[in-house]
Amino acid sequence: MTTTMNATITTGYGSADVFTFGVAKKPIPGPNEILVKIHATSVTKAHTMMRTGYPLFGRLFMGLLKPKNPISGTDFSGEIVSVGTDVKKFNIGERVFGSTDIDGGTYAEYVKVSQDGVILPIPENLSYNQATAIIDGATTAMPFLKEHAGIKKGQKILINGASGSIGTAAVQLAKYFGAEVTGVCSTSNVDMVKSLGVDNVIDYTKDNFTKGEEKYHVIFDTVGKSSFKDSKNVLTDDGIYMSPVLGMGLMFDMLKTSRSAGKKAVFAATGLRDNEAKLEDFKLLKELLENGEIISVIDRVYHLPQVAEAHRYVEKGHKKGNVVVNVTGEEND
Ligand SMILES: NC(=O)c1ccc[n+]([C@@H]2O[C@H](COP(=O)([O-])OP(=O)(O)OC[C@H]3O[C@@H](n4cnc5c(N)ncnc54)[C@H](OP(=O)(O)O)[C@@H]3O)[C@@H](O)[C@H]2O)c1
């Protein structure tokens, strides 16, 4: 049995040039762990930020001076090739998808994960590429919509950045929760965003949603391009403005509005929740994928030696949905 594997390896924080394609030690699963042969992983905007080591507080979890794990990447889909002696929940040969902790390990041919981690069987109707592509966007959007907005049937929600990873998932999830959804995107993405079921689309190259007449119960700026201050006019009296992108402005608005009644500003770091909460959301995501209530939008597919190239594309900030790295190189994976 081989003890090494191909991987994209990083030795420090920095530009996409920190990645080199090479050979690493193949992980050995402990008693409670599963070894997954990875078929596909993803590159998201969050992964590009983790690579740079900014914002700095992320280094508290990933390593102060350099990443603790030289293999980054957090999402995976693949097949189980071995299981530890205490593993009861999974079997060799099962197709699974999931995410690791923040320190990653998925830009490689194999990853080991706990049987109690964020891992589930892949719905039969999904390819490996489709399964991995949806993970980051949907598992980020879900706690924002469910826990922070408490989105309810009939409420009006505006989703800015509706064409991105979090955005494409958020519009579909908000429709599933029964909201009336307005998606904001640029001209070239209008048709794609409409195809995801939104009720209205605003083309941000032509109209500024903060100047419109419509009022929303929830504004979810998935790409952090607006502000609470400018959006207040188009929020209902007890409306919520949320974003996964933390700047000084949002931090200040969050502190200020947390102590008063009325309109609120919210940021959350969803990846830092405990595994139990993440797994609960992941189970709902799996169910929605199985029922076809949510689909995975794929922009580009790269291969394992091209992780640096994929990062350079993603950090331009214009991807449509998700970027996948197919590890096996098999077509239609
Ligand atoms: N807090 C957390 O827990 C958490 C978790 C995951 C991610 N994040 C963060 O969330 C952010 C979004 O992530 P993502 O993966 O969804 O991003 P993404 O997929 O890279 O977003 C790209 C999309 O944003 C659109 N966009 C760019 N400028 C826009 C504008 N001014 N108005 C509206 N849309 C615009 C682009 O469309 P056009 O090309 O048409 O402009 C593109 O489709 C990132 O900053 C990421 O780091 C935070």
The ligand as an ORCA input file, in Angstrom:
! r2SCAN-3c Opt
* xyz 0 1
  N     -18.636     34.939      7.540
  C     -18.497     33.709      7.093
  O     -18.664     32.741      7.830
  C     -18.166     33.481      5.648
  C     -18.219     32.186      5.107
  C     -17.953     32.029      3.749
  C     -17.621     33.132      2.969
  N     -17.541     34.374      3.529
  C     -17.250     35.578      2.722
  O     -18.424     35.871      1.966
  C     -18.054     36.613      0.809
  C     -18.810     36.083     -0.392
  O     -18.382     34.790     -0.683
  P     -18.834     34.057     -2.031
  O     -18.032     32.803     -2.088
  O     -20.306     33.998     -2.143
  O     -18.266     35.111     -3.122
  P     -18.131     34.908     -4.684
  O     -18.847     33.699     -5.139
  O     -16.689     35.012     -5.043
  O     -18.872     36.225     -5.228
  C     -18.745     36.519     -6.562
  C     -20.018     37.116     -7.075
  O     -20.208     38.407     -6.502
  C     -20.814     39.243     -7.486
  N     -20.530     40.656     -7.245
  C     -19.333     41.298     -7.333
  N     -19.494     42.603     -7.072
  C     -20.803     42.799     -6.819
  C     -21.591     43.944     -6.465
  N     -21.036     45.146     -6.344
  N     -22.905     43.765     -6.248
  C     -23.471     42.556     -6.374
  N     -22.795     41.436     -6.718
  C     -21.472     41.563     -6.926
  C     -20.148     38.786     -8.769
  O     -20.965     39.071     -9.863
  P     -20.466     40.072    -11.047
  O     -19.304     39.429    -11.696
  O     -21.633     40.179    -11.919
  O     -20.118     41.347    -10.388
  C     -19.966     37.283     -8.569
  O     -20.991     36.493     -9.159
  C     -16.536     36.512      0.695
  O     -15.969     37.734      1.119
  C     -16.167     35.401      1.668
  O     -14.882     35.543      2.216
  C     -17.785     34.560      4.857
*
